Amino acid sequence: MQSAREAERKPRQYPKGKILFGVCLVALIIAGYGAWQYTQLPSTNGSGTEGLAPSFSLKDINETQFSFNQYSGKVIAIHFMAVDCNGEIDPTNDHQLTQLKTVCNKYCGNKPVTVVTVAIATCQSWNLTLAQIRHYYNITWVLGNDFDDGKMDIVNAYTEYSIGDGTIVLIDKTFNVAQVYTDAITADTLSLKINQLLGA
C-alpha cells in the first residue's frame, strides 16, 4: 500500500528522446510560422510591385536626351547612384555598375532592353566626375545627373518605391514597375528577371 502511494507521488518520467523531439517540433512550428509571416510582409528587395512607373527625361552627359516614353515595348533598368564631390561612390554602386555592364553586354542592342543610370551629383564639376566614372566602368548606357537643373525630380518621383543609393528598378514593357532591388544584385538574378519580363 505504501509503495503504491510512493509511486503515485513520484513524477512520471518521460524518455529524453521524446522530450527532445517535442521541443524540436514546437521550435519547428514556431520557425515555420515566423517564416510564413515574413513572406506576407511587403519587401522592396527583389519583390514584385505594382504601379505605373513615373515617366521622366534625362540628359546624358554626352548631351544625348533620354526620354522614358521612347522606350515603349522595352524592359528598362533604372539605377540610382549618389556621387560625392571627390567622385566617390558607395561600394554597392561599384558592384551594381559591374553587374549592369554584364547585363548590358548581354542585352543592350540585342534585345528590347535598355539601362539608365540616374546619378545624383551636386558639385559644380559633376560632368567631369561622371565622365570619369563612365570611362572607369566602361558604361555604354545612358548616364545622367538628376541634379543638373538643381532639382531631384526623378528621385522624388520614385520615392514611393523606397529607393536608396544603389537601387535598381526594373520596368516592364508596358511601363509598370516590375521589381525593385535595394541591395546589391547579381547579373544572373537581373538576367533571370529580365528574361521573364521579355517573355523568354
C-alpha positions in Angstrom: 0.0 0.0 0.0 2.8 2.4 1.0 4.8 1.5 -2.1 1.7 2.3 -4.3 1.4 5.7 -2.7 5.1 6.5 -3.2 4.7 5.5 -6.8 1.9 8.0 -7.1 3.9 10.8 -5.6 6.9 10.2 -8.0 6.7 12.4 -11.1 6.2 10.5 -14.3 9.5 10.0 -16.2 9.5 10.7 -19.9 12.2 9.4 -22.2 14.7 12.1 -23.1 14.3 11.3 -26.8 10.6 12.1 -26.7 11.2 15.4 -24.8 13.8 16.5 -27.3 11.5 15.5 -30.2 8.7 17.6 -28.7 10.9 20.6 -28.1 12.2 20.4 -31.7 8.7 20.0 -33.1 7.5 23.1 -31.3 10.5 25.1 -32.4 9.9 24.0 -36.0 6.3 25.1 -35.9 7.2 28.5 -34.4 10.0 29.0 -37.0 7.7 27.9 -39.8 5.0 30.3 -38.7 7.6 33.1 -38.4 8.9 32.4 -41.9 5.3 32.4 -43.3 4.6 35.7 -41.6 7.8 37.2 -43.1 6.7 36.2 -46.6 3.5 38.1 -46.0 5.3 41.4 -45.3 5.9 43.7 -48.3 9.5 43.8 -49.3 11.3 46.1 -51.7 14.3 43.9 -52.3 13.7 41.7 -55.2 10.0 41.8 -54.7 7.3 42.4 -57.3 5.5 45.7 -57.0 2.6 47.3 -58.9 2.0 50.6 -60.5 2.8 52.7 -63.5 6.4 53.9 -63.4 6.8 57.7 -63.2 7.8 59.0 -66.6 10.9 61.2 -66.9 13.5 62.5 -69.3 17.3 62.8 -68.6 20.1 64.3 -70.5 23.1 62.0 -70.8 26.5 63.6 -70.0 27.3 63.5 -73.8 24.1 65.6 -74.3 22.0 62.8 -75.7 18.4 63.1 -74.4 16.8 60.1 -72.8 13.1 60.2 -72.9 11.2 57.5 -70.9 8.3 57.3 -73.4 10.6 56.4 -76.3 11.1 53.0 -74.8 7.7 51.5 -75.1 7.9 47.8 -75.5 11.3 47.6 -73.8 12.4 46.4 -70.4 14.1 49.3 -68.6 16.6 49.0 -65.8 16.9 52.3 -63.8 19.9 52.5 -61.5 20.1 55.3 -58.9 23.5 56.4 -57.8 24.8 59.1 -55.5 28.2 60.6 -56.3 30.2 62.8 -53.9 32.4 65.8 -54.8 35.5 63.6 -55.0 33.9 61.2 -57.4 33.5 58.6 -54.8 30.5 56.2 -54.9 29.2 53.7 -52.4 30.6 50.1 -52.7 27.1 49.0 -53.6 27.2 51.1 -56.7 30.6 49.7 -57.6 29.0 46.3 -57.5 25.8 47.4 -59.4 27.7 49.1 -62.2 29.8 46.0 -62.7 26.7 43.7 -62.8 24.9 46.2 -65.1 27.8 46.1 -67.5 27.5 42.3 -67.8 23.7 42.7 -68.3 24.1 45.4 -70.9 26.7 43.4 -72.8 24.2 40.6 -73.0 21.0 42.5 -73.9 21.6 46.1 -75.0 21.4 46.3 -78.8 20.4 42.6 -79.0 17.1 42.6 -77.1 14.5 45.2 -76.3 16.3 46.1 -73.0 17.8 49.5 -72.0 19.7 50.6 -69.0 19.9 54.1 -67.5 21.9 55.3 -64.5 20.4 58.3 -62.7 23.2 59.9 -60.8 22.7 62.5 -58.0 25.8 64.7 -58.2 25.5 68.1 -56.6 29.1 69.6 -57.0 30.0 72.0 -59.8 32.4 69.6 -61.5 29.8 66.8 -61.7 30.0 66.5 -65.5 33.8 65.7 -65.3 33.2 63.4 -62.4 30.5 61.4 -64.2 32.7 61.3 -67.3 35.5 59.7 -65.3 33.0 57.1 -63.8 31.7 56.4 -67.3 35.3 55.7 -68.5 36.3 53.7 -65.5 33.3 51.3 -65.6 33.1 51.4 -69.4 29.5 52.5 -69.2 27.8 52.2 -72.6 24.3 53.1 -71.5 22.6 56.4 -70.5 24.3 58.2 -67.6 22.9 61.5 -66.5 22.6 63.8 -63.5 19.2 64.2 -61.9 20.5 67.3 -60.2 21.7 69.1 -63.4 18.9 71.6 -63.0 19.3 71.9 -59.2 16.4 69.6 -58.5 16.0 65.9 -58.0 12.8 65.3 -60.0 13.4 61.7 -60.9 14.5 60.6 -57.4 11.5 62.4 -55.8 9.1 60.7 -58.3 10.4 57.3 -57.3 10.5 57.8 -53.5 7.3 55.8 -53.1 9.3 52.7 -54.1 11.7 53.2 -51.1 14.7 53.7 -53.4 18.1 54.4 -51.9 21.7 54.7 -53.1 22.3 51.8 -55.4 18.7 50.8 -56.0 17.8 49.2 -59.3 14.2 49.4 -60.6 13.1 47.1 -63.4 10.3 48.4 -65.6 8.3 46.1 -67.8 7.4 46.6 -71.4 4.2 48.4 -70.5 5.9 50.9 -68.2 4.9 49.1 -64.9 7.3 48.8 -62.1 8.1 45.1 -62.0 10.9 44.7 -59.5 12.8 46.9 -57.0 16.3 45.8 -55.8 17.5 47.9 -52.9 20.6 45.8 -52.2 23.5 44.5 -54.3 22.2 42.2 -57.0 23.9 39.8 -59.4 23.8 39.9 -63.1 22.4 36.4 -63.2 19.5 37.4 -61.0 18.8 40.5 -63.1 19.0 38.5 -66.3 16.6 35.9 -64.9 14.0 38.6 -64.2 14.6 40.4 -67.5 14.0 37.1 -69.3 10.7 36.8 -67.5 9.7 40.3 -68.4 10.7 39.7 -72.1 8.6 36.6 -72.1 11.6 34.5 -73.0 
